[in-house]
Amino acid sequence: MNKVNRKSILVGSLSFFIVLFTMPLGHALMILMEHFLTHQQLYYSAFAMGAVGLVLTIVGVFANGDTRQTLFGMFGALLFWTGW
């Protein structure tokens, strides 16, 4: 296996594990909201969290640089998925 293949496997695996380990953050945020907020507040907060995620994702489309786009997209999608 040459260096290009090793590097691409390493980058792909690292990306997978970063996303895998950030998913519990969104779920933990939702669990905290469920425990500390009333039902009425929870619905508005979840909607706001989804809206912030959507805005972050849209901002990520227009951001300069691959890393910024990736981070905006990852955290935006995390909030969007968890909230809505």
PyMOL commands that set and color helices and strands:
alter all, ss='L'
color gray80, all
select helices_A, chain A and resi 3-36+39-62+66-83
alter helices_A, ss='H'
color red, helices_A
deselect
rebuild
show_as cartoon
